[in-house]
Amino acid sequence: MDTAEVFLSVLVVVIIIVSLLSNVVVLICFLYNPEIRKQVPGVFTINLTFCNLLQTVSNMPLTLVGLINKGQPGGDAFCQLVGFFETFLTTNSMLSMAALSIDRWIAVVFPLRYHSRIRHRDAALVLGYTWVHSVSFSTVAACFSWVGYHQLYASCTLSDVRGNSRTQFVIFTVFFHSLTFLLSFIVLCVTYLKVLKVARFHCKRIDVITMQTLVLLVDIHPSVRERCLEEQKRRRQRATKKISTFIGTFMVCFAPYVITRIVELFPSVPINPHWGVVSKCLAYSKAACDPFVYSLLRNQYRKTCRDILNRLLKPSSLNASGRGHHDHEAGGRNNIAQSHAE
């Protein structure tokens, strides 16, 4: 293995560890907190978490094996099964992100009608569509033997294994990425930009009220006025940062891989073999980013994590205090015995 392959192998290991730990924490928070389970977006979040976990324990380790051994991990049938799940899980993850963006758009743009428009039944229907969509493309690829080991990505994924249906494979690949990556990206952009527009509108209203209050309070201390102005600036930037994070992580992680898959359809265009694995690692890194982007950075999940940690540490602290109290009493009895002996 050369230096680049060693670096990529270490990168895959880091992604596996971070993805596994962060997604498990999200799952524990979901099971621990009943308030999170009651929320409609929790349906999409837990589906995304399961997809990330399955991809972490199945596809990522096999990519690491393929990268180290420079060959197919397992037999053809096994690799086709892994490629089927890889196609299904990746598609399901993208559509789950699109579903989360639609849910947030309705919650922000129609806050008073949100609970009547989006219920768990509606979320289950949307989730059912994501599964049907994902299974359909995966099944078609498996039936036409378009899943197998791909040397460029060191993975069991979409690949024209037989090579006797090149035109059909090209059409399927373009159609597949158009209705998964491109569709999800368009939905994310439309919904989150609408959310950003509403957020900026509310920020302007709050800014007007704040400025009017500052004008009326002529005797206010300059430091208080400065803090109010700084809070206005942070409030305007907060919404932009969140929207940029949602769309930015999606593009940074998935776009290089999808573009490489499209460019690969043109045999005359050479692709660096290391770049293929790098683009695959970027796609895998989305599974490690999602828990933080959609869950763990939210106040509700952070509070749940603190509660779980406090609950885990509380018995040990009580035991430690109990032992300390017992030692103190024993020491006191020893001192009394010594004084009587003297």
C-alpha positions in Angstrom: 0.0 0.0 0.0 1.3 3.5 -0.9 0.9 6.6 1.3 -2.4 7.6 -0.3 -4.0 4.2 0.3 -2.8 4.2 3.9 -4.3 7.7 4.4 -7.6 6.6 2.8 -7.7 3.5 4.9 -7.2 5.5 8.1 -9.9 8.0 6.8 -12.4 5.2 6.4 -11.7 3.9 9.9 -12.2 7.4 11.4 -15.5 7.8 9.5 -16.7 4.4 10.7 -15.9 5.2 14.3 -17.5 8.7 14.3 -20.5 7.5 12.3 -21.1 4.5 14.6 -20.8 6.4 17.9 -22.8 9.5 16.8 -25.7 7.6 15.3 -25.9 5.3 18.3 -26.1 8.3 20.5 -29.0 9.7 18.4 -30.7 6.3 18.7 -30.3 6.2 22.5 -31.6 9.8 22.8 -34.6 8.8 20.6 -35.4 5.8 22.8 -34.8 7.7 26.1 -36.8 10.8 25.5 -40.6 10.3 24.9 -40.9 14.0 23.7 -38.5 13.3 20.8 -40.5 10.2 19.9 -43.8 12.2 19.9 -42.5 14.7 17.3 -43.3 14.0 13.6 -39.7 14.8 12.4 -38.5 12.0 14.7 -39.9 9.5 12.2 -37.6 10.8 9.4 -34.7 11.2 11.8 -34.8 7.7 13.1 -35.1 6.3 9.6 -32.0 8.3 8.5 -30.2 7.1 11.6 -30.9 3.5 10.8 -29.8 3.9 7.2 -26.5 5.5 8.4 -26.0 2.7 11.0 -26.6 0.0 8.5 -24.3 1.6 6.0 -21.6 2.0 8.7 -21.6 -1.6 9.7 -22.0 -3.2 6.3 -20.7 -1.1 3.4 -17.9 0.9 5.0 -16.0 -2.0 6.5 -16.2 -3.9 3.1 -14.8 -0.8 1.4 -12.0 -0.8 3.8 -11.3 -4.5 3.1 -11.4 -3.8 -0.7 -9.0 -0.9 -0.3 -6.5 -3.0 1.7 -6.7 -6.2 -0.3 -7.2 -4.3 -3.6 -9.9 -6.8 -4.6 -13.5 -7.9 -4.2 -14.5 -8.8 -0.6 -16.3 -12.1 -0.8 -18.0 -13.8 -3.8 -20.0 -12.3 -6.6 -23.4 -13.1 -5.0 -22.3 -11.5 -1.7 -21.0 -8.4 -3.4 -24.2 -8.1 -5.4 -26.2 -8.2 -2.1 -24.0 -5.6 -0.5 -24.3 -3.4 -3.6 -28.1 -3.7 -3.4 -28.1 -2.5 0.1 -25.6 0.3 -0.7 -27.9 1.6 -3.4 -31.0 1.3 -1.2 -29.5 2.9 1.9 -27.9 5.8 0.0 -31.2 6.6 -1.8 -33.2 6.3 1.4 -30.9 8.6 3.2 -31.1 11.3 0.5 -34.9 11.1 0.4 -35.1 11.2 4.2 -33.1 14.5 4.2 -35.6 15.9 1.6 -38.5 14.8 3.8 -37.0 16.6 6.8 -36.6 19.8 4.8 -40.3 19.6 3.7 -41.3 19.1 7.3 -39.3 22.1 8.5 -40.6 24.3 5.6 -44.2 23.5 6.6 -43.4 24.1 10.3 -41.9 27.5 9.6 -44.1 28.8 6.8 -47.4 27.4 8.2 -46.8 27.2 12.0 -50.5 27.4 13.0 -51.6 24.7 10.6 -48.5 22.5 11.0 -50.0 20.0 13.5 -53.1 19.6 11.4 -51.2 19.2 8.1 -48.3 16.9 9.3 -49.2 14.0 11.5 -47.5 10.7 12.1 -49.8 9.1 9.6 -48.6 11.6 6.9 -45.0 11.0 7.9 -45.5 7.3 7.6 -46.9 7.7 4.1 -43.9 9.9 3.1 -41.5 7.3 4.6 -43.3 4.6 2.7 -42.6 6.4 -0.5 -38.9 6.7 0.3 -38.7 3.0 0.8 -40.6 2.1 -2.4 -38.5 4.6 -4.3 -35.3 3.1 -2.9 -36.3 -0.5 -3.3 -37.4 0.1 -6.9 -34.1 1.4 -8.1 -32.1 -1.2 -6.1 -34.2 -4.0 -7.5 -33.9 -2.9 -11.1 -30.1 -2.6 -10.7 -29.9 -6.1 -9.1 -32.1 -7.7 -11.8 -30.0 -6.4 -14.6 -26.8 -7.3 -12.8 -25.8 -3.7 -12.5 -24.4 -4.1 -8.9 -21.0 -5.6 -8.2 -17.5 -4.8 -7.2 -16.1 -1.5 -8.7 -12.4 -1.2 -8.5 -12.4 2.6 -8.8 -14.4 3.0 -5.6 -13.1 -0.2 -3.9 -16.7 -0.9 -3.1 -19.6 -3.2 -4.0 -21.9 -0.6 -5.7 -23.5 0.2 -9.1 -21.4 -1.2 -11.8 -21.9 -2.6 -15.3 -20.4 -6.0 -14.4 -21.3 -7.8 -17.6 -20.6 -4.9 -20.0 -23.1 -6.1 -22.6 -25.8 -3.5 -21.9 -23.8 -0.3 -21.8 -26.5 2.0 -23.2 -29.1 0.8 -20.8 -26.7 1.2 -17.9 -25.9 4.8 -18.9 -29.6 5.6 -19.1 -30.3 4.0 -15.7 -27.4 5.7 -14.0 -28.5 9.2 -15.2 -32.1 8.5 -14.4 -31.2 7.1 -11.0 -29.0 10.1 -9.9 -31.5 12.5 -11.3 -34.4 11.1 -9.2 -32.3 10.7 -6.1 -29.4 13.2 -5.7 -30.8 16.0 -8.0 -34.4 15.6 -6.8 -33.3 15.8 -3.2 -31.0 18.7 -3.8 -33.8 20.7 -5.5 -36.2 20.0 -2.7 -33.6 21.0 -0.1 -32.8 24.3 -1.9 -36.5 25.2 -2.5 -37.7 24.4 1.0 -34.7 25.8 3.0 -34.6 29.0 1.0 -38.3 29.5 1.8 -37.5 28.9 5.4 -34.6 31.4 5.2 -36.9 34.0 3.7 -39.4 33.7 6.5 -36.7 33.7 9.1 -35.2 36.9 7.7 -38.6 38.5 7.7 -39.1 37.7 11.3 -35.6 39.0 12.1 -36.4 42.3 10.5 -39.6 42.6 12.5 -37.7 41.9 15.7 -34.9 44.4 14.7 -37.5 47.1 14.1 -39.0 46.6 17.6 -35.6 46.5 19.2 -34.5 49.7 17.5 -37.7 51.4 18.5 -37.1 50.3 22.1 -33.5 51.6 22.1 -34.7 54.9 20.8 -37.2 55.3 23.6 -34.7 54.2 26.3 -32.5 57.3 26.0 -30.8 56.6 29.4 -29.8 53.1 28.5 -26.2 52.2 29.1 -24.0 52.1 25.9 -22.9 48.5 26.7 -26.5 47.3 26.8 -27.2 49.0 23.5 -24.1 47.4 22.1 -25.2 43.9 23.2 -28.6 44.4 21.7 -27.1 45.3 18.3 -24.7 42.3 18.5 -27.7 40.1 19.2 -29.4 41.4 16.2 -26.4 40.5 14.0 -26.1 37.0 15.5 -29.8 36.4 15.0 -29.6 37.3 11.3 -26.5 35.1 10.8 -27.9 32.1 12.8 -30.6 31.2 10.3 -28.2 31.6 7.3 -25.6 29.3 9.0 -28.1 26.6 9.6 -29.5 26.6 6.1 -26.0 26.7 4.7 -25.1 23.7 6.9 -28.0 21.6 5.7 -27.5 22.3 2.0 -23.6 22.6 2.2 -23.0 19.2 3.8 -25.3 17.6 1.3 -23.5 19.0 -1.6 -19.9 18.6 -0.3 -20.5 14.9 0.7 -22.6 13.7 -2.2 -21.8 15.9 -5.2 -18.2 14.8 -5.8 -19.3 11.1 -5.8 -22.3 11.7 -8.1 -20.3 13.8 -10.5 -17.6 11.2 -10.7 -20.3 8.5 -11.4 -21.6 10.7 -14.3 -18.1 11.4 -15.7 -17.3 7.8 -15.5 -19.9 7.1 -18.1 -17.6 8.7 -20.7 -14.8 6.2 -21.2 -12.5 8.8 -22.9 -12.3 10.8 -19.6 -9.6 9.4 -17.3 -10.3 9.3 -13.5 -7.6 9.1 -10.9 -8.1 5.8 -9.0 -7.4 7.5 -5.7 -10.1 10.2 -6.4 -12.7 7.4 -6.8 -12.1 6.3 -3.2 -11.9 9.9 -2.0 -15.3 10.6 -3.5 -16.7 7.5 -1.9 -15.3 8.5 1.5 -17.0 11.9 1.1 -20.3 10.1 0.5 -19.7 8.0 3.6 -18.8 11.0 5.7 -22.4 12.2 5.4 -23.4 9.3 7.7 -21.0 10.8 10.3 -22.2 14.4 9.7 -26.0 13.7 9.8 -26.3 13.1 13.6 -24.7 16.5 14.3 -26.5 18.4 11.5 -30.0 17.1 12.3 -29.9 16.0 15.9 -27.1 16.3 18.4 -26.6 20.1 18.0 -30.2 20.8 18.8 -31.0 21.8 22.4 -33.4 19.0 23.0 -30.9 16.3 22.1 -28.1 18.0 24.1 -30.3 18.2 27.1 -31.2 14.5 26.7 -27.5 13.6 26.5 -26.8 15.6 29.7 -29.7 13.8 31.4 -28.4 10.4 30.3 -24.9 11.2 31.5 -26.1 12.5 34.8 -28.2 9.4 35.3 -25.2 7.2 34.5 -22.8 9.1 36.7 -25.2 9.6 39.7 -25.0 6.0 41.0 -21.2 6.1 41.0 -21.1 9.5 42.7 -23.5 8.2 45.4 -21.4 5.1 45.9 -18.3 7.2 46.2 -19.9 9.5 48.7 -21.2 6.4 50.6 -17.7 4.9 50.7 -16.3 8.3 51.9 -18.9 8.5 54.6 -18.2 5.0 55.7 -14.4 5.6 55.8 -15.0 8.8 57.8 -17.0 6.9 60.4 -14.5 4.1 60.6 -11.7 6.7 61.0 -13.7 8.4 63.8 -14.2 5.1 65.6 -10.4 4.3 65.4 -9.6 7.7 66.9 -12.0 7.1 69.8 -10.5 3.7 70.4 -7.0 5.1 70.4 -7.9 7.9 72.8 -9.5 5.3 75.2 -6.4 3.1 74.9 -4.2 6.1 75.9 
